[in-house]
Structures are given as structure tokens and as C-alpha cells.
Amino acid sequence: MRERGFTLVELLVTVTIVAILSLIAMPMVQLVSQRNKEQELRTALWQIRKAIDAYKQAADEGKVEKAADESGYPKSLNDLVNGMENKKDPKKGKIYFLRRLPRDPFVSDPDASADQTWGKRSYESGPEDPQEGDDVFDVYPLTDGVGLNGIPYKEW
């Protein structure tokens, strides 16, 4: 058998085919990455909102100290992780609402704390223009952009 080398034309055809395949694959990779981040975002929002609701319920039940003029929502997201003293427990143990505060997966700044990756809405703030206040009633992503579902991330 005779060894056959590649001609310039064969090499160019091979390189062209590989380039076309990579151009087709790139948008798919980006789409999969965005879909994964959006799923992480949904999960993080669900976990935080569930923890905020559990904190409010504990405050309403008298397990977490709340002044008469307070809403019963946590003062900060860190209260959900650091825990609060259970006023109904004779041993005064703590109630924890989150093991850790998830980060917004779209925030790429490694120096930002998990708390800093979220916008916070107080109980007294309207939904149209969420503002921080004395408590945390809800969270929203600070990330600009629109999800694959056509809804801006800030409205999730």
C-alpha cells in the first residue's frame, strides 16, 4: 500500500467542515449555559422566598421576636442563614431558615457576597419600583437581561 498525503484542497475542505460544525455548536452551547443558569436562578429565588415566608410564619407564631410596629419579615437576608433565637424554646435554641444564601448565578463578580447579588424589596415598597427598607419582603435579580421565556430577570 502506498501512503497518501493530504492535498491542500482536502485539508481546506476538512478545516471548512470543522469550522461550520463549530459555528453551529456555539449557539447551542450558549443556549444550554443560559438555560442552566436560569434554572439555578429559579431554584435560588424559590429557596430564598420560601425561607422569607418561613421566617414570617415563625414571627407570626411568636417564635421569632418581633416588635408591634414591625412587619415580621427578616431585617436582612443574613438573618435567614445566621438563625434567630426561638422564643418558644425553653433552651432558647436557634431557628435556621437557610443553610446558605444562594448567589444569583448571572453575577460573575467573585468579590460580591451572596447578599450583594440580590435586590431587596421591603414590605412597604411597591412591586413596580422595589426599594430596600427596614425588612426584606422579597428578592429579585439585579441582572439585566431577558430570560428565554421573554420575561426580564428582574420580574421573575
Rosetta constraint file for C-alpha pairs under 8 A:
AtomPair CA 6 CA 10 HARMONIC 6.06 0.50
AtomPair CA 6 CA 11 HARMONIC 6.30 0.50
AtomPair CA 7 CA 11 HARMONIC 6.26 0.50
AtomPair CA 8 CA 12 HARMONIC 6.13 0.50
AtomPair CA 9 CA 13 HARMONIC 6.12 0.50
AtomPair CA 10 CA 14 HARMONIC 6.17 0.50
AtomPair CA 11 CA 15 HARMONIC 6.18 0.50
AtomPair CA 12 CA 16 HARMONIC 5.99 0.50
AtomPair CA 13 CA 17 HARMONIC 6.15 0.50
AtomPair CA 14 CA 18 HARMONIC 6.26 0.50
AtomPair CA 15 CA 19 HARMONIC 6.12 0.50
AtomPair CA 16 CA 20 HARMONIC 6.17 0.50
AtomPair CA 17 CA 21 HARMONIC 6.19 0.50
AtomPair CA 18 CA 22 HARMONIC 6.19 0.50
AtomPair CA 19 CA 23 HARMONIC 6.19 0.50
AtomPair CA 20 CA 24 HARMONIC 6.31 0.50
AtomPair CA 21 CA 25 HARMONIC 6.17 0.50
AtomPair CA 22 CA 26 HARMONIC 6.08 0.50
AtomPair CA 23 CA 27 HARMONIC 7.49 0.50
AtomPair CA 24 CA 28 HARMONIC 7.26 0.50
AtomPair CA 25 CA 29 HARMONIC 6.25 0.50
AtomPair CA 26 CA 30 HARMONIC 6.28 0.50
AtomPair CA 27 CA 31 HARMONIC 6.01 0.50
AtomPair CA 28 CA 32 HARMONIC 6.12 0.50
AtomPair CA 29 CA 33 HARMONIC 6.14 0.50
AtomPair CA 30 CA 34 HARMONIC 6.12 0.50
AtomPair CA 31 CA 35 HARMONIC 6.07 0.50
AtomPair CA 32 CA 36 HARMONIC 6.14 0.50
AtomPair CA 33 CA 37 HARMONIC 6.27 0.50
AtomPair CA 34 CA 38 HARMONIC 6.07 0.50
AtomPair CA 35 CA 39 HARMONIC 6.25 0.50
AtomPair CA 35 CA 148 HARMONIC 7.48 0.50
AtomPair CA 36 CA 40 HARMONIC 6.30 0.50
AtomPair CA 37 CA 41 HARMONIC 6.09 0.50
AtomPair CA 37 CA 105 HARMONIC 5.81 0.50
AtomPair CA 37 CA 106 HARMONIC 6.77 0.50
AtomPair CA 38 CA 42 HARMONIC 6.18 0.50
AtomPair CA 38 CA 105 HARMONIC 7.92 0.50
AtomPair CA 38 CA 147 HARMONIC 7.27 0.50
AtomPair CA 39 CA 43 HARMONIC 6.20 0.50
AtomPair CA 40 CA 44 HARMONIC 6.07 0.50
AtomPair CA 40 CA 105 HARMONIC 6.50 0.50
AtomPair CA 41 CA 45 HARMONIC 6.08 0.50
AtomPair CA 41 CA 104 HARMONIC 6.13 0.50
AtomPair CA 41 CA 105 HARMONIC 6.14 0.50
AtomPair CA 41 CA 106 HARMONIC 7.96 0.50
AtomPair CA 42 CA 46 HARMONIC 6.10 0.50
AtomPair CA 42 CA 156 HARMONIC 7.94 0.50
AtomPair CA 43 CA 47 HARMONIC 6.13 0.50
AtomPair CA 44 CA 48 HARMONIC 6.17 0.50
AtomPair CA 44 CA 102 HARMONIC 5.72 0.50
AtomPair CA 44 CA 103 HARMONIC 7.24 0.50
AtomPair CA 44 CA 104 HARMONIC 7.23 0.50
AtomPair CA 45 CA 49 HARMONIC 5.97 0.50
AtomPair CA 45 CA 139 HARMONIC 7.30 0.50
AtomPair CA 45 CA 140 HARMONIC 7.48 0.50
AtomPair CA 46 CA 50 HARMONIC 5.93 0.50
AtomPair CA 47 CA 51 HARMONIC 6.18 0.50
AtomPair CA 47 CA 98 HARMONIC 7.89 0.50
AtomPair CA 48 CA 52 HARMONIC 6.18 0.50
AtomPair CA 48 CA 98 HARMONIC 7.72 0.50
AtomPair CA 48 CA 101 HARMONIC 7.45 0.50
AtomPair CA 48 CA 102 HARMONIC 7.80 0.50
AtomPair CA 48 CA 139 HARMONIC 7.66 0.50
AtomPair CA 49 CA 53 HARMONIC 6.19 0.50
AtomPair CA 49 CA 138 HARMONIC 6.58 0.50
AtomPair CA 49 CA 139 HARMONIC 7.32 0.50
AtomPair CA 50 CA 54 HARMONIC 6.19 0.50
AtomPair CA 51 CA 55 HARMONIC 6.13 0.50
AtomPair CA 51 CA 80 HARMONIC 6.73 0.50
AtomPair CA 51 CA 97 HARMONIC 5.21 0.50
AtomPair CA 51 CA 98 HARMONIC 6.38 0.50
AtomPair CA 52 CA 56 HARMONIC 6.25 0.50
AtomPair CA 52 CA 73 HARMONIC 6.78 0.50
AtomPair CA 52 CA 74 HARMONIC 6.93 0.50
AtomPair CA 52 CA 80 HARMONIC 7.35 0.50
AtomPair CA 52 CA 97 HARMONIC 7.83 0.50
AtomPair CA 52 CA 136 HARMONIC 7.72 0.50
AtomPair CA 52 CA 137 HARMONIC 7.07 0.50
AtomPair CA 52 CA 138 HARMONIC 7.53 0.50
AtomPair CA 53 CA 57 HARMONIC 6.17 0.50
AtomPair CA 53 CA 73 HARMONIC 7.93 0.50
AtomPair CA 54 CA 58 HARMONIC 6.15 0.50
AtomPair CA 54 CA 97 HARMONIC 6.94 0.50
AtomPair CA 55 CA 59 HARMONIC 6.18 0.50
AtomPair CA 55 CA 64 HARMONIC 7.71 0.50
AtomPair CA 55 CA 72 HARMONIC 7.69 0.50
AtomPair CA 55 CA 73 HARMONIC 6.51 0.50
AtomPair CA 55 CA 74 HARMONIC 6.70 0.50
AtomPair CA 55 CA 80 HARMONIC 7.39 0.50
AtomPair CA 55 CA 97 HARMONIC 6.84 0.50
AtomPair CA 56 CA 60 HARMONIC 6.13 0.50
AtomPair CA 56 CA 72 HARMONIC 5.27 0.50
AtomPair CA 56 CA 73 HARMONIC 5.07 0.50
AtomPair CA 56 CA 74 HARMONIC 7.38 0.50
AtomPair CA 57 CA 61 HARMONIC 6.14 0.50
AtomPair CA 58 CA 62 HARMONIC 6.25 0.50
AtomPair CA 58 CA 63 HARMONIC 5.10 0.50
AtomPair CA 58 CA 64 HARMONIC 5.71 0.50
AtomPair CA 59 CA 63 HARMONIC 5.65 0.50
AtomPair CA 59 CA 64 HARMONIC 4.53 0.50
AtomPair CA 59 CA 65 HARMONIC 6.38 0.50
AtomPair CA 59 CA 66 HARMONIC 6.26 0.50
AtomPair CA 59 CA 72 HARMONIC 5.36 0.50
AtomPair CA 59 CA 73 HARMONIC 7.57 0.50
AtomPair CA 60 CA 64 HARMONIC 7.92 0.50
AtomPair CA 60 CA 72 HARMONIC 6.75 0.50
AtomPair CA 62 CA 66 HARMONIC 7.68 0.50
AtomPair CA 62 CA 87 HARMONIC 6.84 0.50
AtomPair CA 62 CA 88 HARMONIC 7.12 0.50
AtomPair CA 63 CA 85 HARMONIC 7.74 0.50
AtomPair CA 63 CA 86 HARMONIC 4.94 0.50
AtomPair CA 63 CA 87 HARMONIC 4.85 0.50
AtomPair CA 63 CA 88 HARMONIC 5.39 0.50
AtomPair CA 63 CA 89 HARMONIC 7.93 0.50
AtomPair CA 64 CA 84 HARMONIC 6.45 0.50
AtomPair CA 64 CA 85 HARMONIC 6.52 0.50
AtomPair CA 64 CA 86 HARMONIC 5.75 0.50
AtomPair CA 64 CA 87 HARMONIC 6.02 0.50
AtomPair CA 65 CA 85 HARMONIC 7.94 0.50
AtomPair CA 65 CA 87 HARMONIC 6.82 0.50
AtomPair CA 66 CA 70 HARMONIC 6.24 0.50
AtomPair CA 66 CA 71 HARMONIC 7.85 0.50
AtomPair CA 66 CA 72 HARMONIC 5.89 0.50
AtomPair CA 71 CA 123 HARMONIC 7.10 0.50
AtomPair CA 71 CA 135 HARMONIC 7.65 0.50
AtomPair CA 73 CA 123 HARMONIC 7.73 0.50
AtomPair CA 73 CA 135 HARMONIC 5.76 0.50
AtomPair CA 73 CA 136 HARMONIC 5.99 0.50
AtomPair CA 73 CA 137 HARMONIC 6.03 0.50
AtomPair CA 74 CA 79 HARMONIC 6.28 0.50
AtomPair CA 74 CA 80 HARMONIC 7.28 0.50
AtomPair CA 74 CA 135 HARMONIC 5.48 0.50
AtomPair CA 74 CA 136 HARMONIC 5.60 0.50
AtomPair CA 74 CA 137 HARMONIC 7.62 0.50
AtomPair CA 75 CA 79 HARMONIC 6.94 0.50
AtomPair CA 75 CA 134 HARMONIC 6.03 0.50
AtomPair CA 75 CA 135 HARMONIC 4.12 0.50
AtomPair CA 75 CA 136 HARMONIC 5.87 0.50
AtomPair CA 76 CA 80 HARMONIC 7.62 0.50
AtomPair CA 76 CA 135 HARMONIC 6.36 0.50
AtomPair CA 76 CA 136 HARMONIC 5.98 0.50
AtomPair CA 77 CA 81 HARMONIC 7.30 0.50
AtomPair CA 77 CA 101 HARMONIC 7.58 0.50
AtomPair CA 77 CA 115 HARMONIC 6.59 0.50
AtomPair CA 77 CA 136 HARMONIC 7.03 0.50
AtomPair CA 78 CA 82 HARMONIC 5.93 0.50
AtomPair CA 78 CA 101 HARMONIC 7.52 0.50
AtomPair CA 78 CA 115 HARMONIC 7.36 0.50
AtomPair CA 79 CA 83 HARMONIC 5.57 0.50
AtomPair CA 79 CA 84 HARMONIC 6.83 0.50
AtomPair CA 80 CA 84 HARMONIC 7.85 0.50
AtomPair CA 80 CA 96 HARMONIC 6.21 0.50
AtomPair CA 80 CA 97 HARMONIC 4.90 0.50
AtomPair CA 80 CA 98 HARMONIC 5.52 0.50
AtomPair CA 80 CA 101 HARMONIC 7.97 0.50
AtomPair CA 81 CA 96 HARMONIC 6.08 0.50
AtomPair CA 81 CA 97 HARMONIC 6.17 0.50
AtomPair CA 81 CA 98 HARMONIC 4.91 0.50
AtomPair CA 81 CA 99 HARMONIC 5.80 0.50
AtomPair CA 81 CA 100 HARMONIC 5.73 0.50
AtomPair CA 81 CA 101 HARMONIC 6.63 0.50
AtomPair CA 82 CA 96 HARMONIC 6.75 0.50
AtomPair CA 83 CA 94 HARMONIC 5.68 0.50
AtomPair CA 83 CA 95 HARMONIC 5.20 0.50
AtomPair CA 83 CA 96 HARMONIC 4.27 0.50
AtomPair CA 83 CA 97 HARMONIC 6.68 0.50
AtomPair CA 84 CA 94 HARMONIC 5.14 0.50
AtomPair CA 84 CA 95 HARMONIC 5.34 0.50
AtomPair CA 84 CA 96 HARMONIC 6.74 0.50
AtomPair CA 85 CA 92 HARMONIC 5.84 0.50
AtomPair CA 85 CA 93 HARMONIC 5.77 0.50
AtomPair CA 85 CA 94 HARMONIC 4.31 0.50
AtomPair CA 85 CA 95 HARMONIC 6.24 0.50
AtomPair CA 86 CA 92 HARMONIC 5.46 0.50
AtomPair CA 86 CA 93 HARMONIC 5.67 0.50
AtomPair CA 86 CA 94 HARMONIC 5.34 0.50
AtomPair CA 86 CA 95 HARMONIC 5.94 0.50
AtomPair CA 87 CA 92 HARMONIC 6.22 0.50
AtomPair CA 88 CA 92 HARMONIC 7.40 0.50
AtomPair CA 89 CA 93 HARMONIC 6.35 0.50
AtomPair CA 101 CA 114 HARMONIC 6.18 0.50
AtomPair CA 101 CA 115 HARMONIC 7.20 0.50
AtomPair CA 102 CA 114 HARMONIC 6.14 0.50
AtomPair CA 103 CA 107 HARMONIC 7.69 0.50
AtomPair CA 103 CA 113 HARMONIC 7.82 0.50
AtomPair CA 103 CA 114 HARMONIC 4.56 0.50
AtomPair CA 103 CA 115 HARMONIC 7.37 0.50
AtomPair CA 103 CA 117 HARMONIC 6.11 0.50
AtomPair CA 103 CA 118 HARMONIC 7.68 0.50
AtomPair CA 104 CA 114 HARMONIC 7.32 0.50
AtomPair CA 104 CA 117 HARMONIC 5.60 0.50
AtomPair CA 104 CA 118 HARMONIC 6.70 0.50
AtomPair CA 104 CA 141 HARMONIC 6.60 0.50
AtomPair CA 106 CA 143 HARMONIC 6.53 0.50
AtomPair CA 107 CA 117 HARMONIC 6.46 0.50
AtomPair CA 107 CA 143 HARMONIC 6.94 0.50
AtomPair CA 112 CA 116 HARMONIC 5.83 0.50
AtomPair CA 112 CA 117 HARMONIC 6.69 0.50
AtomPair CA 113 CA 117 HARMONIC 6.74 0.50
AtomPair CA 114 CA 118 HARMONIC 7.41 0.50
AtomPair CA 117 CA 141 HARMONIC 7.18 0.50
AtomPair CA 117 CA 142 HARMONIC 6.67 0.50
AtomPair CA 118 CA 139 HARMONIC 6.19 0.50
AtomPair CA 118 CA 140 HARMONIC 5.87 0.50
AtomPair CA 118 CA 141 HARMONIC 5.27 0.50
AtomPair CA 118 CA 142 HARMONIC 5.80 0.50
AtomPair CA 119 CA 132 HARMONIC 7.88 0.50
AtomPair CA 119 CA 139 HARMONIC 5.50 0.50
AtomPair CA 119 CA 140 HARMONIC 5.10 0.50
AtomPair CA 119 CA 141 HARMONIC 5.92 0.50
AtomPair CA 119 CA 142 HARMONIC 5.60 0.50
AtomPair CA 120 CA 130 HARMONIC 7.29 0.50
AtomPair CA 120 CA 131 HARMONIC 6.75 0.50
AtomPair CA 120 CA 132 HARMONIC 5.42 0.50
AtomPair CA 120 CA 136 HARMONIC 6.02 0.50
AtomPair CA 120 CA 137 HARMONIC 7.48 0.50
AtomPair CA 120 CA 138 HARMONIC 5.99 0.50
AtomPair CA 120 CA 139 HARMONIC 4.63 0.50
AtomPair CA 120 CA 140 HARMONIC 6.51 0.50
AtomPair CA 121 CA 125 HARMONIC 6.19 0.50
AtomPair CA 121 CA 130 HARMONIC 4.98 0.50
AtomPair CA 121 CA 131 HARMONIC 5.04 0.50
AtomPair CA 121 CA 132 HARMONIC 5.00 0.50
AtomPair CA 121 CA 133 HARMONIC 7.15 0.50
AtomPair CA 121 CA 135 HARMONIC 7.92 0.50
AtomPair CA 121 CA 136 HARMONIC 5.79 0.50
AtomPair CA 121 CA 137 HARMONIC 5.66 0.50
AtomPair CA 121 CA 138 HARMONIC 5.12 0.50
AtomPair CA 121 CA 139 HARMONIC 6.00 0.50
AtomPair CA 121 CA 140 HARMONIC 7.88 0.50
AtomPair CA 122 CA 130 HARMONIC 7.39 0.50
AtomPair CA 122 CA 131 HARMONIC 6.22 0.50
AtomPair CA 122 CA 132 HARMONIC 5.17 0.50
AtomPair CA 122 CA 133 HARMONIC 4.94 0.50
AtomPair CA 122 CA 134 HARMONIC 6.59 0.50
AtomPair CA 122 CA 135 HARMONIC 5.21 0.50
AtomPair CA 122 CA 136 HARMONIC 4.83 0.50
AtomPair CA 122 CA 137 HARMONIC 4.89 0.50
AtomPair CA 122 CA 138 HARMONIC 6.85 0.50
AtomPair CA 123 CA 133 HARMONIC 7.75 0.50
AtomPair CA 123 CA 135 HARMONIC 6.65 0.50
AtomPair CA 123 CA 136 HARMONIC 6.75 0.50
AtomPair CA 123 CA 137 HARMONIC 4.90 0.50
AtomPair CA 123 CA 138 HARMONIC 7.87 0.50
AtomPair CA 124 CA 133 HARMONIC 7.55 0.50
AtomPair CA 125 CA 129 HARMONIC 7.25 0.50
AtomPair CA 125 CA 130 HARMONIC 5.56 0.50
AtomPair CA 125 CA 131 HARMONIC 5.57 0.50
AtomPair CA 125 CA 132 HARMONIC 7.48 0.50
AtomPair CA 125 CA 133 HARMONIC 7.73 0.50
AtomPair CA 126 CA 130 HARMONIC 5.75 0.50
AtomPair CA 126 CA 131 HARMONIC 7.72 0.50
AtomPair CA 132 CA 136 HARMONIC 7.37 0.50
AtomPair CA 140 CA 153 HARMONIC 7.89 0.50
AtomPair CA 140 CA 154 HARMONIC 5.65 0.50
AtomPair CA 140 CA 155 HARMONIC 7.16 0.50
AtomPair CA 140 CA 156 HARMONIC 6.92 0.50
AtomPair CA 141 CA 153 HARMONIC 6.18 0.50
AtomPair CA 141 CA 154 HARMONIC 5.14 0.50
AtomPair CA 141 CA 156 HARMONIC 7.77 0.50
AtomPair CA 142 CA 153 HARMONIC 7.95 0.50
AtomPair CA 142 CA 154 HARMONIC 6.34 0.50
AtomPair CA 143 CA 153 HARMONIC 6.60 0.50
AtomPair CA 143 CA 154 HARMONIC 6.82 0.50
AtomPair CA 144 CA 152 HARMONIC 7.34 0.50
AtomPair CA 144 CA 153 HARMONIC 6.74 0.50
AtomPair CA 144 CA 154 HARMONIC 7.13 0.50
AtomPair CA 145 CA 152 HARMONIC 5.74 0.50
AtomPair CA 145 CA 153 HARMONIC 6.08 0.50
AtomPair CA 146 CA 150 HARMONIC 5.80 0.50
AtomPair CA 146 CA 151 HARMONIC 5.50 0.50
AtomPair CA 146 CA 152 HARMONIC 4.01 0.50
AtomPair CA 146 CA 153 HARMONIC 5.60 0.50
AtomPair CA 147 CA 151 HARMONIC 5.49 0.50
AtomPair CA 147 CA 152 HARMONIC 5.86 0.50
AtomPair CA 147 CA 153 HARMONIC 6.04 0.50
AtomPair CA 151 CA 155 HARMONIC 6.78 0.50
AtomPair CA 151 CA 156 HARMONIC 7.35 0.50
AtomPair CA 152 CA 156 HARMONIC 7.11 0.50
